[in-house]
């Protein structure tokens, strides 16, 4: 696959931040907003881990809603939705 084909595959319509994965189920960040969301969630998760190093109830009270909310936002902002894909067979 050439670089041009790769770039065209992960192009999204305006208002969407993520593209469908080429193989499998899920999403791939396709815009700067998508990358900022992913990196921001990882940064906040790292801060939560430092705050509650013993993995106490506080860790779960903060960590689980963070990832649940991030997945929900990723689902909303994925162009074409999430479903199993087989690459070029579609």
HELIX and SHEET records of a PDB file:
HELIX    1   1 UNK A    3  UNK A    9  1                                   7    
HELIX    2   2 UNK A   32  UNK A   51  1                                  20    
HELIX    3   3 UNK A   57  UNK A   76  1                                  20    
HELIX    4   4 UNK A   87  UNK A   89  5                                   3    
SHEET    1   A 2 UNK A  18  UNK A  20  0                                        
SHEET    2   A 2 UNK A  27  UNK A  29 -1                                        
SHEET    1   B 2 UNK A  23  UNK A  24  0                                        
SHEET    2   B 2 UNK A  85  UNK A  86 -1                                        
END                                                                             
